[in-house]
Amino acid sequence: MGFPQLQHEAQPCEASSVGALAVLDALTAQMVVLDRRGTITMANRAWQQFADENGGADPAKIGVGANYLDVCRIAEGADAAEAQAVFNGIRAVLAGEVAAFALEYPCHSPSELRWFLLQATPLPATAGGAVVTHINITSRVLAERALIQAKAELEHAVMERTRDLHDVTDQLRFDIAQRREAEATLTRYAVLLQQQTERLERSNSDLQQFAHVVSHELHEPLRMVASFLTLLRQRYADRLDATAQEFIEYAVDGATRMQRLISSLLTYAQIDQHGERLGPVSCEEALANALAGLRVNIEETGAVVNHGRLPTVHGSGVLLSQLFQNLISNAIKFRSAAPPQILVTAERSGGHWTFGVRDNGIGVAPQDAERIFRMFERGQRRATHAGSGIGLAVCQRIVIMHGGTLWVESVPGNGATFRFTLPAEPAQQ
């Protein structure tokens, strides 16, 4: 508290003794003894220090001889309200109205703001007066305020964290719901896929069986038609004019092409039957088997087939032989005026081998580069050549079944290179 400067003369207390004062001086608490009127009759060293710090120009104004009640009663400034409460409390103690009085209050000293605990306790009735102590509780108050601030900050942090946890919980619930919905969707799709796969397997099985039956059922009648037409032409050649001979030739040719078409369709339908028998395949042997099947065609056309070193791949030996045979047969069929020159190569690229079958034939027009791999499709320049239109479709299906890709690179009139990829044998990867 700040106190005004009061004009009082110091009146030493004759009742004080040197021993009692020494005891009071040993205390760290600021202590004074008041008489019945509130006059300070004794003060310890701590109180004197307090008076020096808060008494203004004349510390004696709140020292021994000063009336503490008057000091509190006329106090002004920031501490006036607390001073009035101290005045009322000490006066009640001195009047015997209360057994004790205590108050915590701030004290605006010239150097800093401090807090004190004031306690007033009455002396025995025979002596009268009271003992007033000041205990500096600034550290405790600051600690309590810091604790309150920390508590408020902690509560705020807890609220923020709780809100974050709620947000995270809501997000997790949403994510879990989304995941469950996705899992349910995947389960439905898996069931549908399984059902579709089963239907597709049944359809493939039915298709293969149908192709096999049709092949056998049609081959014999077509063979008989071709045979009897040939026999008719041989026996009655002298009775048939040129037009009849030409008609018979067309019929025999049609029956023969129909037989080739049926054989090609049967081959195409049966490709998947070899898919479960994949293993290491020597491409050298597969190519040799293909060339053996084309020996007559190669000799008749004067074709020359060369190849570099070919690897062992993971696949079906039967199908890869069919693949080489179809590609080389295609190169011979669509040859130019020069004898066919065919080169088979292989180059490693990662976990796959890239093969090339290059020829010096008529080539493929750019607009036909994809079309020629479809069933019964041919390029514009190839439409005049005999064939079923299934050979390259068979090649593509074989390559796809092996997990590869088939494409053509060509400049019309300068030959074509058919390239395809096949997986390397696992031991080589």
Secondary structure in CASP SS format (residue, H / E / C, confidence):
PFRMAT SS
TARGET T0000
AUTHOR 0000-0000-0000
METHOD secondary structure of the structure
MODEL  1
M C 1.00
G C 1.00
F C 1.00
P C 1.00
Q C 1.00
L C 1.00
Q C 1.00
H C 1.00
E C 1.00
A C 1.00
Q C 1.00
P C 1.00
C C 1.00
E C 1.00
A C 1.00
S C 1.00
S C 1.00
V H 1.00
G H 1.00
A H 1.00
L H 1.00
A H 1.00
V H 1.00
L H 1.00
D H 1.00
A C 1.00
L C 1.00
T C 1.00
A C 1.00
Q E 1.00
M E 1.00
V E 1.00
V E 1.00
L E 1.00
D C 1.00
R C 1.00
R C 1.00
G C 1.00
T E 1.00
I E 1.00
T E 1.00
M E 1.00
A E 1.00
N C 1.00
R H 1.00
A H 1.00
W H 1.00
Q H 1.00
Q H 1.00
F H 1.00
A H 1.00
D H 1.00
E H 1.00
N H 1.00
G C 1.00
G C 1.00
A C 1.00
D C 1.00
P H 1.00
A H 1.00
K H 1.00
I H 1.00
G C 1.00
V C 1.00
G C 1.00
A C 1.00
N E 1.00
Y H 1.00
L H 1.00
D H 1.00
V H 1.00
C H 1.00
R H 1.00
I C 1.00
A C 1.00
E C 1.00
G H 1.00
A H 1.00
D H 1.00
A H 1.00
A H 1.00
E H 1.00
A H 1.00
Q H 1.00
A H 1.00
V H 1.00
F H 1.00
N H 1.00
G H 1.00
I H 1.00
R H 1.00
A H 1.00
V H 1.00
L H 1.00
A C 1.00
G C 1.00
E C 1.00
V C 1.00
A C 1.00
A C 1.00
F E 1.00
A E 1.00
L E 1.00
E E 1.00
Y E 1.00
P E 1.00
C E 1.00
H E 1.00
S C 1.00
P C 1.00
S C 1.00
E C 1.00
L E 1.00
R E 1.00
W E 1.00
F E 1.00
L E 1.00
L E 1.00
Q E 1.00
A E 1.00
T E 1.00
P E 1.00
L C 1.00
P C 1.00
A C 1.00
T C 1.00
A C 1.00
G C 1.00
G C 1.00
A E 1.00
V E 1.00
V E 1.00
T E 1.00
H E 1.00
I E 1.00
N E 1.00
I C 1.00
T H 1.00
S H 1.00
R H 1.00
V H 1.00
L H 1.00
A H 1.00
E H 1.00
R H 1.00
A H 1.00
L H 1.00
I H 1.00
Q H 1.00
A H 1.00
K H 1.00
A H 1.00
E H 1.00
L H 1.00
E H 1.00
H H 1.00
A H 1.00
V H 1.00
M H 1.00
E H 1.00
R H 1.00
T H 1.00
R H 1.00
D H 1.00
L H 1.00
H H 1.00
D H 1.00
V H 1.00
T H 1.00
D H 1.00
Q H 1.00
L H 1.00
R H 1.00
F H 1.00
D H 1.00
I H 1.00
A H 1.00
Q H 1.00
R H 1.00
R H 1.00
E H 1.00
A H 1.00
E H 1.00
A H 1.00
T H 1.00
L H 1.00
T H 1.00
R H 1.00
Y H 1.00
A H 1.00
V H 1.00
L H 1.00
L H 1.00
Q H 1.00
Q H 1.00
Q H 1.00
T H 1.00
E H 1.00
R H 1.00
L H 1.00
E H 1.00
R H 1.00
S H 1.00
N H 1.00
S H 1.00
D H 1.00
L H 1.00
Q H 1.00
Q H 1.00
F H 1.00
A H 1.00
H H 1.00
V H 1.00
V H 1.00
S H 1.00
H H 1.00
E H 1.00
L H 1.00
H H 1.00
E H 1.00
P H 1.00
L H 1.00
R H 1.00
M H 1.00
V H 1.00
A H 1.00
S H 1.00
F H 1.00
L H 1.00
T H 1.00
L H 1.00
L H 1.00
R H 1.00
Q H 1.00
R H 1.00
Y C 1.00
A C 1.00
D C 1.00
R C 1.00
L C 1.00
D C 1.00
A H 1.00
T H 1.00
A H 1.00
Q H 1.00
E H 1.00
F H 1.00
I H 1.00
E H 1.00
Y H 1.00
A H 1.00
V H 1.00
D H 1.00
G H 1.00
A H 1.00
T H 1.00
R H 1.00
M H 1.00
Q H 1.00
R H 1.00
L H 1.00
I H 1.00
S H 1.00
S H 1.00
L H 1.00
L H 1.00
T H 1.00
Y H 1.00
A H 1.00
Q C 1.00
I H 1.00
D H 1.00
Q H 1.00
H H 1.00
G C 1.00
E C 1.00
R C 1.00
L C 1.00
G E 1.00
P E 1.00
V E 1.00
S E 1.00
C H 1.00
E H 1.00
E H 1.00
A H 1.00
L H 1.00
A H 1.00
N H 1.00
A H 1.00
L H 1.00
A H 1.00
G H 1.00
L C 1.00
R H 1.00
V H 1.00
N H 1.00
I H 1.00
E H 1.00
E H 1.00
T H 1.00
G C 1.00
A C 1.00
V E 1.00
V E 1.00
N E 1.00
H E 1.00
G C 1.00
R C 1.00
L C 1.00
P C 1.00
T E 1.00
V E 1.00
H E 1.00
G E 1.00
S C 1.00
G H 1.00
V H 1.00
L H 1.00
L H 1.00
S H 1.00
Q H 1.00
L H 1.00
F H 1.00
Q H 1.00
N H 1.00
L H 1.00
I H 1.00
S H 1.00
N H 1.00
A H 1.00
I H 1.00
K H 1.00
F C 1.00
R C 1.00
S C 1.00
A C 1.00
A C 1.00
P C 1.00
P C 1.00
Q E 1.00
I E 1.00
L E 1.00
V E 1.00
T E 1.00
A E 1.00
E E 1.00
R E 1.00
S E 1.00
G C 1.00
G C 1.00
H E 1.00
W E 1.00
T E 1.00
F E 1.00
G E 1.00
V E 1.00
R E 1.00
D C 1.00
N C 1.00
G C 1.00
I C 1.00
G C 1.00
V C 1.00
A C 1.00
P H 1.00
Q H 1.00
D H 1.00
A C 1.00
E C 1.00
R H 1.00
I H 1.00
F H 1.00
R C 1.00
M C 1.00
F C 1.00
E C 1.00
R C 1.00
G C 1.00
Q H 1.00
R H 1.00
R H 1.00
A C 1.00
T C 1.00
H C 1.00
A C 1.00
G C 1.00
S C 1.00
G C 1.00
I C 1.00
G H 1.00
L H 1.00
A H 1.00
V H 1.00
C H 1.00
Q H 1.00
R H 1.00
I H 1.00
V H 1.00
I H 1.00
M H 1.00
H C 1.00
G C 1.00
G C 1.00
T C 1.00
L E 1.00
W E 1.00
V E 1.00
E E 1.00
S E 1.00
V C 1.00
P C 1.00
G C 1.00
N C 1.00
G C 1.00
A E 1.00
T E 1.00
F E 1.00
R E 1.00
F E 1.00
T E 1.00
L E 1.00
P E 1.00
A E 1.00
E C 1.00
P H 1.00
A H 1.00
Q H 1.00
Q C 1.00
END
